[in-house]
């Protein structure tokens, strides 16, 4: 994942002359980079496989920046959550999916802001953010959104 993160740094420089360092302080600027990539016609017209590859590279940057500051371990998958996405990052308090964050940001736009997810999921900061989280659970056919609150 470290090599993919380095690829993101090179891509940002080659595409837009953005000079980034793999660090959480660069996440707001990297969010802008993902926004620019997501608007490129070449990205929008590319195959889903190519879009996922771009999400992998972007998510690797985000995750590696977090790992370098907060520690953690890259995993190939979480055994109980195989459908949750590739390459989760196991932190001390939780597990996050930065590769999924990167892909969703590219596809869905600013509503899936990777910097805001870092603030909420890692730093537990919500002040000033208008943010909602969708919870998922294991269903009979894989992961499904948890749409109802359990009754007390």
Secondary structure, DSSP 4 states (H G I P E B T S, - for coil): -HHHHHHHHHHHHHHH-----SSGGGHHHHHHHHHHHHH-HHHHTS-HHHHHHHHHHHHHHHHHHHHHHH--EE-S--GGGGGG-SS-EE-SS-EE-HHHHHHHHHHH-GGG-HHHHHHHHTS---TT-------EEEETTEEEE--SPPP-
